[in-house]
Amino acid sequence: MSSTITVPEARAHAAAPGTTPHRWLLPTEAHPTPHISFGADYNPDQWPREVWAEDVELMREAGVTIVSLAIFSWARIQTGPDTWDIEWLDDVMDLLHAGGIQVDLATATASPPPWLTTLHPEILPVTRTGETLWPGARQHWRPTSPVFREHALRLVEVLAQRYKDHPALVAWHVSNELGCHNAYDYSEDAAASFRTWLTDRYGDVDALNDAWGTAFWSQRYTSLEEVLPPRLAASYPNPTQQLDFKRFSSDALQGYLRAEREILARITPDVPVTTNFMVMGETSAQDYPAWASDVDFVSNDHYVHPGPQSHAELSFSASFTGKIAGRRPWYLMEHSTSAVNWQPVNLAKRAGQMARDSLTHVAHGADAVCYFQWRQSVAGAEKYHSGMVPHAGRDSRLFREVVRLGRTLEALAPVAGSAQLPARVAILQDHDSWWASELDSHPTQLLRYRQEALDWYAALRELGVRADVVPAATDLDVYDVVVAPVLHVVPAALRARLEAVVARGGHLVATYFSGIVDADDHVVPGGYPGALRDLLGVRVEEFSPLLDGDTVTLSDGGTGTLWTEPVDVVGPDVDVLVTYTSGDVAGSPAVTRRTHPGGGSATYVSTRLGQAGVGRLLERLLPLVDVTSELPAALRGRVELAVRAHDDAELWFLVNLTDDDVPLTADGTPLLDGTHLLDGSGDPATDARPTHLAPRAVTVLRRTRRA
C-alpha cells in the first residue's frame, strides 16, 4: 500500500460550516427516531464470557443505546499474519443487537499486536533524538510506514467485509485518537514522506529555499533529497522547517484516516465513518478543522483538567468542536464518569459534576454522550480510570448517577438534530498561529496560545455573553465581534477577511504577537503588528516581554503579564483605552481602539490581561459595540447559556456554574419564559416550573424562535 503523503486540499481551505456532507448514525429497529445517544467504549475481550450478558442487562438499565467496540482488539482478532480469531466478536455483535444496543465498530488498528512489531520493528516510531518508541503501551506505529499500512488496511478490509450487513452496525470508528502518542515521527519513512509533501507544497528546491529562508546559517539545499525532519540539532532548527513538519505530521495522520475511510466507503457506502478527535487542553498536533471533511460526522474526546478554568475549558472545547462540525450535531466519543488515571492527581467528580459536564457538551451540539469506558478495568494502565460500571459495581453512587443521566438524556430527545445558534461574538482559533507562536527562538517561551483564547472565552462567559470558538476558515459574516488572540500567522487572504469584518461595520479585537509573520513564518517588515498594523492604526518597533512573575500596572487598575510593547499611534481615529503606568513602557498605550468609516472598529491589546483583566476591558468595550448579554442580570456570572435551535424553537441550556442554588424566579415571576424539558435538578421536567437551579445542575428551556 502506498504511504505517499501529499498536501490535502483541506489545508488550503478548511471546510466552512454547512459546506461538508453530514451523515449521522444509521437508524435501527430499536432506535429508529432521533435521540441523544448514550454509551461508552466497550471492551468485552477484557472479560470472561459470563460477564457479557450482565453487561447488556446493565446497559439496558442505564439507558445505553450505543457502544464503540473493538477499539484495542487487534491482537485478539488477528493472532498472526494469517491466523484469525474473530468468532468471539460475532457473538458480541449478536448479543448487543439482541439487547437493542447499536455498535460504532472500530477498525481495531489503534495499536499493532506484538507479533507484528516482532516481525516488522521498522513500523515503530522514532523520536527527534533518534530513540525508538517500543511496544508495551499503545500507538507504537509510524503514520507513514508502508508496512504498517499494508497490515492495518488488510484488517480494515476483513472487518468491513465481515460486518457490512450486520444489523447492529451504525457507524465505523477509524483507529483511535489518531496522533495521541505518535503524532511526530522522525524516522526514515517520515523523512521520505516529508520530502514528497514538500515537493507537493513548493514544487522545487528553489521555492523551498525561499520559503525556509535557508540563506541564514548556510542552510541552502541543492536538492530536496537533502532535506530531513527537524531532528535534534546543535541549535535551533530552521523555524519554517519546524512549522512545515507540524503541518506535514497532521497531514500524514489525515492521510492515514483517508486510507481507512476509502476501504470502508467502498465496502459499506451507506455506513457513516468517524474518528475521535481530541479537542481539549494543549492538544495541538492535529489540525482538526482541516480533517472535518474526511468524516461523515465529527466525534470528540474530552477530559477535564482540574483548575479554576476547568469547566470554562470544557465549554471552550465543546464550542470549538461544534464549529468544526459546522454547527451540526457531533458525537462526544469519550469523557469520564469520574476520575481519570493519567494526571498527577486524579480527582473524583463531585455529585452532579458528571451530568453537568455531559450536558454542557450537549448544550454545544453533541447528540451523543459516551464515556471511556463501560466497565472499569481490573488490570492494565487504566484500571484506575473510572467507567460507567465502577469497581464497586451496580450498587454504587456512580452507577446510580449513570442511570439517572440516561433518563435525563431520554427527556432531551426533542433536542436531537438541532443546530447550534450562532453567537454575536467569535473567538478565532488558527492552527498555524498556534504552532508558529510557540516555536523556539522567540521573544518568550512562556506564551501559551490557547490560554490567551481561553481567557477571553471565560471572561465573556462570566459576563453572560455567548461566544463561538471558530476555526480561522469560518465565514465571519454572521459575527458582530471577532476576537483574534495571538493571531501570529496572517497570510494576505486572512488579512483581507479581517479587514472585511471591519469594513462592513463589525469589530475586531487583536492581541499582542498578532499579524507578525506570513504563511512561511517570515516577519512582515515595517513594524509590528505587521499585517494588521494599518487596520489597527498602531506601530511597535520592538517587543518588550516580561520575565516570569513580573507585572506592569495599567491605568484601568488592572495588571499586565507576559508581554508588553511600546505602542505608537500612527493611524487616524485611534483612541487610547488603557495606558501602561509602570515598567519600561510606562506612559505608552496598552489598549487602543481605531474607529473606521462605516462604524467598524479594530482594537489592539498589547499585553496579557488574564481573565479578570479581559473582563474589565470587555465591560468597557462591549457597550461601544452594542453587545449585551441575553441573560437576566441575576443569572450572569452564575449560569452559562448555550443555545441550540430547530426551525420553530430555540433550546436554551442553562448550566449552573456554582455550588449554590441559583434562583430562576424573582418575586414569583420566572426570569426567562419557555417550557422546561428538565427541572431545576436536571431531571426530566414535571408540570411544575422550577424556581431554582440546583448546584452544578443543568436545565433546558424550549422557547419560541427569534426572528
C-alpha positions as CSV (number, residue, x, y, z in Angstrom):
1,M,0.0,0.0,0.0
2,S,1.3,3.5,-0.8
3,S,2.3,5.7,2.0
4,T,2.7,8.9,-0.1
5,I,1.6,11.9,1.9
6,T,0.6,15.0,-0.1
7,V,-0.9,18.3,1.0
8,P,-4.6,17.7,1.4
9,E,-6.9,20.1,-0.3
10,A,-8.4,20.8,3.2
11,R,-5.2,22.5,4.2
12,A,-5.6,25.2,1.6
13,H,-9.1,26.0,2.8
14,A,-10.7,24.1,5.8
15,A,-14.3,23.4,5.4
16,A,-16.6,26.3,6.4
17,P,-19.8,25.4,8.4
18,G,-22.5,23.9,6.4
19,T,-20.4,23.0,3.3
20,T,-19.4,19.4,4.0
21,P,-21.5,16.2,4.0
22,H,-23.1,15.2,7.3
23,R,-24.4,11.7,7.9
24,W,-25.4,10.6,11.4
25,L,-25.7,7.2,12.9
26,L,-27.8,4.7,10.9
27,P,-31.3,4.2,12.5
28,T,-32.1,0.7,13.7
29,E,-35.3,-1.1,14.7
30,A,-34.5,-0.5,18.4
31,H,-33.7,3.2,17.8
32,P,-35.5,4.4,14.7
33,T,-36.0,8.1,15.7
34,P,-33.7,10.9,16.6
35,H,-32.4,10.8,20.2
36,I,-29.3,11.7,22.2
37,S,-27.2,8.5,22.0
38,F,-25.7,7.3,25.3
39,G,-22.9,4.8,25.8
40,A,-19.2,4.0,26.1
41,D,-16.2,2.2,24.7
42,Y,-16.9,-1.5,25.3
43,N,-14.1,-3.9,25.8
44,P,-15.6,-7.4,26.3
45,D,-12.4,-9.1,25.4
46,Q,-11.1,-8.0,28.8
47,W,-13.7,-10.1,30.5
48,P,-14.9,-13.7,30.6
49,R,-18.0,-14.5,28.5
50,E,-20.2,-14.9,31.6
51,V,-19.9,-11.1,32.2
52,W,-21.2,-10.2,28.7
53,A,-24.8,-10.9,29.4
54,E,-24.7,-9.0,32.6
55,D,-23.2,-6.1,30.7
56,V,-26.1,-5.9,28.3
57,E,-28.6,-6.2,31.2
58,L,-26.9,-3.2,32.9
59,M,-26.7,-1.3,29.7
60,R,-30.4,-1.6,29.3
61,E,-31.0,-0.5,32.9
62,A,-28.8,2.6,32.3
63,G,-30.5,3.5,29.0
64,V,-27.4,2.8,27.0
65,T,-28.1,2.9,23.2
66,I,-24.7,2.6,21.6
67,V,-21.2,1.3,22.3
68,S,-17.9,1.7,20.5
69,L,-16.5,-1.8,20.1
70,A,-13.1,-3.5,19.4
71,I,-11.0,-0.3,19.6
72,F,-8.0,-2.2,21.0
73,S,-8.8,-5.7,19.9
74,W,-6.3,-6.2,17.0
75,A,-4.2,-8.7,19.0
76,R,-7.3,-10.7,19.8
77,I,-8.8,-10.6,16.3
78,Q,-5.6,-11.4,14.4
79,T,-3.3,-13.7,16.2
80,G,-0.6,-13.9,13.4
81,P,0.0,-12.9,9.9
82,D,-2.5,-15.4,8.5
83,T,-4.4,-16.5,11.6
84,W,-7.7,-15.1,12.9
85,D,-9.8,-15.4,16.0
86,I,-12.9,-13.4,15.2
87,E,-15.9,-15.6,16.2
88,W,-16.0,-14.0,19.7
89,L,-16.6,-10.7,18.1
90,D,-19.5,-12.2,16.1
91,D,-21.0,-13.3,19.4
92,V,-20.7,-9.9,21.0
93,M,-22.2,-8.1,18.0
94,D,-25.1,-10.5,18.0
95,L,-25.6,-10.2,21.8
96,L,-25.6,-6.4,21.6
97,H,-28.1,-6.4,18.7
98,A,-30.4,-8.7,20.6
99,G,-30.2,-6.2,23.5
100,G,-31.1,-3.3,21.3
101,I,-27.6,-1.8,21.5
102,Q,-26.2,-0.1,18.4
103,V,-22.5,-0.6,17.6
104,D,-20.0,2.0,16.4
105,L,-17.5,-0.6,15.3
106,A,-13.8,0.2,15.4
107,T,-11.3,-0.8,12.8
108,A,-9.1,-2.1,15.7
109,T,-6.0,-0.6,14.1
110,A,-5.1,1.8,17.0
111,S,-2.2,-0.4,18.4
112,P,-0.4,-3.1,16.5
113,P,-0.1,-6.6,18.1
114,P,3.2,-7.9,19.4
115,W,3.5,-10.4,16.5
116,L,3.5,-7.6,14.0
117,T,6.2,-5.4,15.8
118,T,8.3,-8.5,16.3
119,L,8.2,-9.3,12.6
120,H,8.4,-5.7,11.5
121,P,10.2,-3.5,14.0
122,E,10.6,-0.9,11.2
123,I,7.0,0.2,11.8
124,L,8.0,1.6,15.2
125,P,8.1,5.5,15.6
126,V,11.4,7.3,16.1
127,T,11.8,10.4,18.3
128,R,13.6,13.6,17.3
129,T,16.6,12.3,19.3
130,G,16.7,9.0,17.4
131,E,15.2,6.8,20.1
132,T,12.7,4.1,19.1
133,L,9.3,4.0,20.8
134,W,9.0,0.4,21.7
135,P,5.9,-1.8,22.2
136,G,4.4,-2.1,25.7
137,A,2.0,0.8,25.6
138,R,-0.1,1.8,22.6
139,Q,0.1,3.6,19.2
140,H,3.5,2.3,18.5
141,W,3.3,2.8,14.8
142,R,4.5,5.3,12.2
143,P,1.8,7.2,10.3
144,T,4.0,7.0,7.1
145,S,5.0,3.3,7.4
146,P,4.0,1.4,4.2
147,V,4.5,-1.9,6.1
148,F,2.1,-0.8,8.9
149,R,-0.4,0.5,6.4
150,E,-0.4,-2.8,4.5
151,H,-1.2,-4.9,7.6
152,A,-3.7,-2.4,9.1
153,L,-5.7,-1.9,5.9
154,R,-5.9,-5.6,5.5
155,L,-7.5,-5.8,8.9
156,V,-9.9,-3.0,7.9
157,E,-10.9,-4.9,4.8
158,V,-11.6,-8.1,6.8
159,L,-13.8,-6.4,9.3
160,A,-15.7,-4.4,6.7
161,Q,-16.4,-7.5,4.7
162,R,-17.4,-9.5,7.7
163,Y,-19.8,-7.0,9.3
164,K,-21.1,-4.9,6.4
165,D,-24.6,-6.4,6.7
166,H,-24.7,-6.8,10.5
167,P,-27.9,-5.1,11.8
168,A,-26.1,-3.7,14.9
169,L,-23.6,-1.7,12.8
170,V,-24.5,2.0,12.7
171,A,-21.1,3.6,12.2
172,W,-17.4,2.9,11.7
173,H,-14.8,4.2,14.1
174,V,-11.4,4.6,12.4
175,S,-8.4,3.8,14.6
176,N,-8.5,5.8,17.9
177,E,-7.3,9.2,18.8
178,L,-5.0,9.5,15.8
179,G,-1.7,11.0,16.8
180,C,-2.3,10.9,20.6
181,H,1.1,9.4,21.1
182,N,2.7,9.1,17.7
183,A,1.9,12.5,16.0
184,Y,5.6,13.3,15.4
185,D,7.7,10.6,13.9
186,Y,11.3,11.4,12.7
187,S,12.1,8.0,11.1
188,E,13.4,7.4,7.6
189,D,9.8,6.6,6.5
190,A,8.8,10.0,7.8
191,A,11.8,11.7,6.1
192,A,10.9,10.2,2.7
193,S,7.2,11.2,3.0
194,F,8.2,14.7,4.2
195,R,10.2,15.2,1.0
196,T,7.2,14.1,-1.0
197,W,4.9,16.5,0.9
198,L,7.4,19.4,0.4
199,T,7.6,18.7,-3.3
200,D,3.8,18.9,-3.5
201,R,3.8,22.2,-1.5
202,Y,6.7,24.0,-3.1
203,G,7.4,22.3,-6.4
204,D,11.2,22.7,-6.4
205,V,14.1,23.2,-4.1
206,D,14.5,26.9,-5.0
207,A,10.9,27.7,-3.8
208,L,11.6,25.7,-0.6
209,N,14.9,27.7,0.0
210,D,13.0,30.9,-0.4
211,A,10.2,29.8,2.0
212,W,12.6,28.5,4.6
213,G,15.0,31.4,4.4
214,T,17.9,29.0,4.1
215,A,20.4,31.7,3.3
216,F,20.6,32.0,7.1
217,W,23.2,29.8,8.7
218,S,24.3,28.3,5.4
219,Q,21.3,26.0,5.2
220,R,20.7,26.3,1.5
221,Y,19.7,23.0,-0.2
222,T,20.7,21.9,-3.6
223,S,18.2,19.1,-3.7
224,L,15.0,18.1,-1.8
225,E,16.7,14.8,-1.2
226,E,18.9,16.6,1.3
227,V,16.0,17.6,3.5
228,L,15.4,15.9,6.8
229,P,12.7,16.2,9.5
230,P,13.8,18.7,12.2
231,R,15.7,16.2,14.3
232,L,17.8,17.1,17.3
233,A,20.2,19.8,16.1
234,A,23.2,21.7,17.6
235,S,21.0,24.8,18.0
236,Y,17.5,25.9,16.9
237,P,16.3,24.0,13.8
238,N,15.0,26.2,11.0
239,P,11.7,27.7,12.2
240,T,9.8,27.3,8.9
241,Q,11.1,23.7,8.6
242,Q,9.6,23.1,12.1
243,L,6.3,24.7,11.1
244,D,6.1,22.7,7.9
245,F,6.9,19.5,9.8
246,K,4.0,20.2,12.1
247,R,1.8,20.7,9.0
248,F,3.1,17.6,7.4
249,S,2.6,15.5,10.5
250,S,-1.0,16.5,10.8
251,D,-1.5,15.8,7.1
252,A,0.2,12.4,7.4
253,L,-2.3,11.4,10.1
254,Q,-5.1,12.7,7.9
255,G,-3.8,10.7,5.0
256,Y,-4.0,7.6,7.1
257,L,-7.6,8.4,8.1
258,R,-8.4,8.7,4.4
259,A,-6.8,5.4,3.6
260,E,-9.1,3.6,6.1
261,R,-12.1,5.6,5.1
262,E,-11.6,4.7,1.4
263,I,-11.9,1.0,2.2
264,L,-14.9,1.4,4.4
265,A,-16.7,3.7,1.9
266,R,-16.1,1.1,-0.9
267,I,-17.4,-1.9,1.0
268,T,-20.1,-0.2,3.2
269,P,-21.0,3.0,1.3
270,D,-24.2,3.6,3.4
271,V,-22.4,3.3,6.8
272,P,-21.1,6.7,8.1
273,V,-17.4,6.9,9.1
274,T,-15.9,8.9,12.0
275,T,-12.8,9.0,14.1
276,N,-12.4,10.6,17.6
277,F,-10.7,14.0,17.6
278,M,-9.1,15.3,20.8
279,V,-10.2,18.9,21.0
280,M,-9.0,19.6,24.6
281,G,-6.3,21.3,26.6
282,E,-3.0,21.7,24.9
283,T,-3.5,19.0,22.2
284,S,-2.3,20.8,19.1
285,A,-0.7,18.3,16.8
286,Q,-3.8,17.7,14.7
287,D,-5.4,20.4,12.5
288,Y,-8.9,19.1,13.1
289,P,-10.7,21.8,11.1
290,A,-8.8,20.5,8.1
291,W,-9.9,16.9,8.9
292,A,-13.6,17.6,9.2
293,S,-14.4,16.9,5.6
294,D,-12.9,13.4,5.9
295,V,-15.5,12.2,8.4
296,D,-19.3,11.9,8.0
297,F,-19.8,13.3,11.4
298,V,-17.3,14.8,13.9
299,S,-16.5,13.0,17.1
300,N,-14.5,14.2,20.0
301,D,-12.8,13.0,23.2
302,H,-12.6,15.5,26.1
303,Y,-11.2,15.1,29.6
304,V,-11.3,17.8,32.3
305,H,-8.1,19.1,33.8
306,P,-8.7,20.4,37.4
307,G,-8.2,24.1,38.0
308,P,-10.1,27.4,38.2
309,Q,-10.9,27.4,34.4
310,S,-11.7,23.6,34.2
311,H,-15.3,24.0,33.2
312,A,-14.6,27.0,31.0
313,E,-12.1,24.9,29.1
314,L,-14.7,22.2,28.7
315,S,-17.2,24.7,27.3
316,F,-14.5,26.3,25.1
317,S,-13.5,22.9,23.6
318,A,-17.2,21.9,23.1
319,S,-17.9,25.2,21.3
320,F,-14.9,24.7,19.0
321,T,-15.8,21.1,18.3
322,G,-19.3,22.2,17.3
323,K,-17.9,24.8,14.9
324,I,-15.5,22.3,13.4
325,A,-18.7,20.2,12.8
326,G,-20.3,23.2,11.1
327,R,-22.8,23.7,14.0
328,R,-24.4,20.4,13.2
329,P,-24.7,17.5,15.7
330,W,-21.5,15.9,16.8
331,Y,-20.6,12.8,18.8
332,L,-18.9,13.0,22.3
333,M,-17.0,9.8,21.9
334,E,-15.1,9.8,25.2
335,H,-15.1,11.6,28.5
336,S,-15.0,10.3,32.1
337,T,-17.7,9.5,34.6
338,S,-15.3,10.4,37.4
339,A,-11.5,10.3,37.9
340,V,-9.0,9.5,35.1
341,N,-5.7,7.7,35.7
342,W,-3.1,9.8,33.8
343,Q,-3.0,13.2,35.7
344,P,-0.5,13.8,38.6
345,V,-3.5,13.7,41.0
346,N,-6.7,12.2,39.7
347,L,-9.8,13.7,41.3
348,A,-13.1,12.1,41.5
349,K,-16.0,14.1,40.2
350,R,-18.3,15.7,42.7
351,A,-22.0,14.9,42.9
352,G,-23.7,16.3,39.8
353,Q,-20.5,17.1,38.0
354,M,-20.7,14.1,35.7
355,A,-24.1,15.2,34.4
356,R,-23.2,18.8,34.2
357,D,-20.0,18.0,32.2
358,S,-22.0,15.8,29.8
359,L,-24.9,18.2,29.3
360,T,-22.5,21.1,28.7
361,H,-21.3,19.1,25.6
362,V,-24.9,18.6,24.6
363,A,-25.6,22.3,25.0
364,H,-22.8,22.9,22.4
365,G,-24.2,20.5,19.9
366,A,-23.3,16.9,21.0
367,D,-26.0,14.4,20.0
368,A,-24.1,11.5,21.7
369,V,-22.8,11.3,25.2
370,C,-20.3,8.5,25.6
371,Y,-17.5,7.5,28.0
372,F,-14.3,5.7,28.3
373,Q,-15.3,3.1,29.3
374,W,-18.3,0.9,30.1
375,R,-16.9,-1.4,32.8
376,Q,-13.9,-0.2,34.8
377,S,-10.8,-2.4,34.0
378,V,-9.3,-4.6,36.8
379,A,-5.9,-4.8,35.1
380,G,-3.7,-2.6,32.8
381,A,-2.6,1.0,32.8
382,E,-6.2,2.4,33.0
383,K,-7.5,0.2,35.8
384,Y,-8.0,3.3,38.0
385,H,-9.8,5.2,35.2
386,S,-13.5,5.5,36.0
387,G,-16.1,3.7,34.0
388,M,-19.9,3.7,33.7
389,V,-19.8,0.5,35.9
390,P,-17.2,1.1,38.5
391,H,-15.2,-1.5,40.5
392,A,-17.9,-1.1,43.2
393,G,-20.4,-2.4,40.6
394,R,-24.1,-1.8,40.2
395,D,-24.7,-0.9,43.9
396,S,-22.7,2.4,43.7
397,R,-23.4,6.1,43.7
398,L,-21.6,6.4,40.3
399,F,-23.8,3.8,38.6
400,R,-26.9,5.4,40.1
401,E,-25.8,8.7,38.6
402,V,-25.3,7.0,35.2
403,V,-28.8,5.6,35.3
404,R,-30.2,9.0,36.2
405,L,-28.3,10.7,33.4
406,G,-29.7,8.1,31.0
407,R,-33.2,9.1,31.9
408,T,-32.3,12.8,31.5
409,L,-31.0,12.2,28.0
410,E,-34.2,10.4,27.1
411,A,-36.1,13.5,28.1
412,L,-33.8,15.6,25.8
413,A,-34.9,13.7,22.6
414,P,-36.5,16.9,21.3
415,V,-33.0,18.5,21.2
416,A,-31.6,15.8,18.9
417,G,-30.8,17.1,15.4
418,S,-31.0,20.8,16.3
419,A,-28.2,23.1,15.2
420,Q,-26.2,25.5,17.4
421,L,-27.5,29.0,17.2
422,P,-24.6,31.4,16.3
423,A,-23.5,33.9,18.9
424,R,-22.7,37.5,18.1
425,V,-19.1,37.1,19.2
426,A,-16.5,34.8,17.7
427,I,-13.1,33.8,19.0
428,L,-10.8,32.8,16.2
429,Q,-8.6,29.7,16.5
430,D,-5.9,29.2,13.9
431,H,-3.6,26.1,14.0
432,D,-0.8,27.8,12.0
433,S,-0.7,30.5,14.6
434,W,-0.8,28.0,17.5
435,W,2.1,26.0,16.0
436,A,4.2,29.0,15.0
437,S,3.7,31.2,18.1
438,E,5.1,28.6,20.4
439,L,8.2,27.7,18.4
440,D,11.6,28.2,19.9
441,S,13.9,31.2,19.4
442,H,11.0,33.6,20.0
443,P,10.8,36.7,22.3
444,T,9.4,34.5,25.1
445,Q,8.9,30.8,25.6
446,L,6.2,31.4,28.2
447,L,3.5,32.2,25.7
448,R,0.6,29.8,25.6
449,Y,-1.6,30.4,22.5
450,R,-4.7,28.5,23.7
451,Q,-4.6,30.1,27.2
452,E,-5.0,33.6,25.8
453,A,-8.0,32.5,23.8
454,L,-9.5,30.7,26.9
455,D,-9.1,33.8,29.0
456,W,-11.3,35.8,26.5
457,Y,-13.9,33.0,26.3
458,A,-14.0,32.6,30.1
459,A,-14.4,36.4,30.6
460,L,-17.2,36.7,28.1
461,R,-18.9,33.7,29.8
462,E,-18.6,35.5,33.2
463,L,-20.4,38.5,31.7
464,G,-23.2,36.2,30.4
465,V,-22.2,36.8,26.7
466,R,-22.2,33.8,24.4
467,A,-19.2,33.4,22.2
468,D,-18.4,30.9,19.4
469,V,-14.9,29.4,19.2
470,V,-14.4,29.1,15.5
471,P,-11.8,27.8,13.0
472,A,-9.9,30.5,11.1
473,A,-11.6,29.5,7.8
474,T,-15.1,30.1,9.2
475,D,-17.4,32.5,7.4
476,L,-17.2,35.5,9.7
477,D,-20.1,37.4,8.2
478,V,-22.5,36.2,10.9
479,Y,-20.4,37.8,13.8
480,D,-20.5,41.4,15.0
481,V,-17.3,41.0,17.0
482,V,-14.3,38.8,16.1
483,V,-11.6,38.3,18.8
484,A,-8.3,37.1,17.4
485,P,-6.0,36.1,20.2
486,V,-2.3,35.8,19.3
487,L,-3.2,35.5,15.6
488,H,0.5,35.2,14.8
489,V,0.3,34.0,11.2
490,V,-1.7,36.2,8.9
491,P,-1.4,35.5,5.2
492,A,-2.9,38.0,2.7
493,A,-6.2,36.2,2.4
494,L,-6.8,36.1,6.1
495,R,-5.9,39.8,6.5
496,A,-8.4,40.6,3.7
497,R,-11.1,38.7,5.6
498,L,-10.4,40.6,8.8
499,E,-10.4,43.9,7.0
500,A,-13.8,42.9,5.5
501,V,-15.2,42.4,9.0
502,V,-14.3,46.0,10.0
503,A,-15.4,47.4,6.6
504,R,-18.9,46.1,7.0
505,G,-19.3,47.6,10.4
506,G,-18.0,44.7,12.5
507,H,-15.4,44.9,15.3
508,L,-12.1,43.2,15.5
509,V,-10.1,42.6,18.7
510,A,-6.4,41.6,18.2
511,T,-3.8,40.9,20.8
512,Y,0.0,41.0,21.2
513,F,2.1,38.9,18.8
514,S,-0.5,39.0,16.1
515,G,0.0,39.7,12.4
516,I,3.7,39.2,12.8
517,V,4.5,36.6,10.1
518,D,3.2,35.3,6.8
519,A,2.4,31.7,5.9
520,D,6.1,30.9,5.5
521,D,6.9,32.3,9.0
522,H,8.6,35.4,7.5
523,V,8.3,38.6,9.5
524,V,6.1,41.2,7.8
525,P,8.5,44.2,7.7
526,G,7.7,47.8,8.6
527,G,7.0,47.4,12.3
528,Y,4.7,45.2,14.3
529,P,1.8,44.1,14.3
530,G,2.8,43.6,10.7
531,A,-0.1,42.5,8.5
532,L,-2.6,44.1,10.9
533,R,-0.6,47.4,11.5
534,D,-2.7,49.6,9.1
535,L,-6.0,48.1,10.2
536,L,-5.2,48.7,13.9
537,G,-3.6,52.1,13.4
538,V,-0.7,51.3,15.7
539,R,3.0,50.6,15.2
540,V,5.5,48.8,17.5
541,E,9.3,48.9,16.9
542,E,10.4,46.3,19.5
543,F,8.7,43.7,21.7
544,S,9.2,44.0,25.5
545,P,8.3,40.6,27.0
546,L,8.2,40.2,30.8
547,L,10.1,37.7,32.9
548,D,8.1,35.0,34.6
549,G,6.4,36.6,37.6
550,D,7.0,40.2,36.5
551,T,4.0,42.5,36.0
552,V,3.1,46.0,34.9
553,T,0.2,48.2,36.2
554,L,-2.4,49.6,33.9
555,S,-4.5,52.8,34.0
556,D,-7.7,50.9,34.4
557,G,-6.5,49.4,37.7
558,G,-5.5,46.1,36.1
559,T,-2.2,44.2,35.6
560,G,-0.4,43.1,32.6
561,T,1.8,40.0,32.5
562,L,3.9,38.0,30.0
563,W,4.2,40.7,27.3
564,T,4.4,44.5,26.9
565,E,5.1,46.8,23.9
566,P,5.9,50.4,23.4
567,V,2.9,51.2,21.2
568,D,2.9,54.2,18.8
569,V,-0.4,55.5,17.5
570,V,0.1,56.1,13.7
571,G,-3.4,55.9,12.3
572,P,-6.4,58.3,12.4
573,D,-9.3,57.9,14.7
574,V,-7.4,55.8,17.3
575,D,-8.5,56.1,20.9
576,V,-6.3,55.0,23.8
577,L,-8.4,53.0,26.1
578,V,-5.8,51.8,28.6
579,T,-2.2,53.1,29.3
580,Y,0.8,51.4,31.0
581,T,1.5,53.1,34.3
582,S,4.7,51.2,35.3
583,G,7.7,49.4,33.8
584,D,9.8,50.4,30.8
585,V,6.7,51.1,28.8
586,A,5.1,53.4,31.3
587,G,3.1,56.1,29.5
588,S,2.7,54.1,26.4
589,P,-0.8,53.0,25.1
590,A,-1.6,49.4,26.3
591,V,-5.0,49.1,24.6
592,T,-6.2,51.1,21.6
593,R,-9.3,51.2,19.5
594,R,-9.5,52.6,16.0
595,T,-12.9,53.6,14.6
596,H,-13.3,53.0,10.8
597,P,-15.6,54.6,8.3
598,G,-18.9,52.7,8.4
599,G,-18.9,52.2,12.1
600,G,-16.5,49.3,12.4
601,S,-13.6,49.2,14.8
602,A,-10.3,47.5,15.4
603,T,-9.0,47.1,19.0
604,Y,-5.4,46.2,19.9
605,V,-4.4,44.7,23.3
606,S,-0.6,44.7,23.7
607,T,-0.3,42.8,27.0
608,R,-1.7,39.7,28.6
609,L,-4.6,40.8,30.8
610,G,-5.7,37.4,32.2
611,Q,-9.3,36.5,32.6
612,A,-10.0,39.3,35.2
613,G,-8.3,42.0,33.1
614,V,-10.1,40.9,29.9
615,G,-13.4,41.0,31.8
616,R,-12.6,44.6,32.9
617,L,-11.8,45.6,29.4
618,L,-14.9,43.9,28.0
619,E,-17.2,45.7,30.4
620,R,-15.9,48.9,28.8
621,L,-15.7,47.7,25.2
622,L,-18.9,45.7,24.7
623,P,-21.2,48.7,25.2
624,L,-19.2,50.5,22.5
625,V,-20.0,47.7,20.0
626,D,-23.6,47.3,21.2
627,V,-23.2,43.7,22.5
628,T,-25.1,42.7,25.6
629,S,-25.9,39.5,27.5
630,E,-29.1,37.6,26.6
631,L,-29.4,36.5,30.3
632,P,-31.1,38.4,33.0
633,A,-28.6,40.3,35.2
634,A,-29.4,37.9,38.1
635,L,-28.0,34.9,36.2
636,R,-24.9,36.5,34.7
637,G,-21.7,35.0,36.0
638,R,-23.6,32.2,37.7
639,V,-25.1,30.4,34.7
640,E,-23.7,29.6,31.3
641,L,-26.0,30.0,28.4
642,A,-25.8,27.9,25.2
643,V,-28.5,27.8,22.5
644,R,-29.5,25.2,20.0
645,A,-32.3,25.7,17.5
646,H,-34.8,23.9,15.4
647,D,-36.8,25.7,12.7
648,D,-39.5,26.8,15.1
649,A,-37.9,26.8,18.5
650,E,-34.8,27.7,20.5
651,L,-33.4,25.4,23.2
652,W,-31.8,27.3,25.9
653,F,-29.3,25.4,28.1
654,L,-28.7,27.0,31.5
655,V,-25.7,25.5,33.2
656,N,-25.2,26.3,36.9
657,L,-21.5,27.1,37.3
658,T,-21.7,27.4,41.1
659,D,-22.0,25.2,44.1
660,D,-25.2,27.0,45.2
661,D,-28.9,27.1,44.3
662,V,-29.5,29.8,41.6
663,P,-33.0,31.4,41.6
664,L,-34.9,31.1,38.3
665,T,-37.6,33.5,39.5
666,A,-37.8,36.9,41.1
667,D,-40.8,37.7,43.3
668,G,-42.5,34.6,41.9
669,T,-42.0,35.7,38.3
670,P,-39.9,33.5,36.0
671,L,-36.7,35.2,34.9
672,L,-37.0,33.5,31.5
673,D,-40.1,32.3,29.7
674,G,-40.4,28.9,27.9
675,T,-41.2,25.3,28.6
676,H,-38.8,23.3,30.7
677,L,-37.6,20.0,29.3
678,L,-35.6,19.4,32.6
679,D,-36.4,20.6,36.1
680,G,-34.2,22.5,38.4
681,S,-32.2,19.5,39.4
682,G,-31.6,18.3,35.9
683,D,-34.1,15.5,35.9
684,P,-37.0,15.2,33.3
685,A,-39.4,18.1,33.9
686,T,-42.8,17.8,35.6
687,D,-45.6,20.2,35.2
688,A,-44.2,22.5,37.9
689,R,-42.0,25.3,36.8
690,P,-38.7,25.1,38.7
691,T,-37.9,28.1,41.0
692,H,-34.2,27.2,41.5
693,L,-31.4,25.6,39.6
694,A,-29.6,23.2,41.9
695,P,-25.8,23.3,42.4
696,R,-23.9,22.1,39.3
697,A,-27.3,21.3,37.6
698,V,-28.5,22.0,34.0
699,T,-32.0,22.8,32.8
700,V,-33.2,23.3,29.3
701,L,-35.9,25.7,28.1
702,R,-37.8,25.4,24.9
703,R,-38.5,28.9,23.6
704,T,-40.1,30.5,20.6
705,R,-37.5,31.0,17.8
706,R,-36.5,34.7,17.4
707,A,-36.8,36.3,14.0
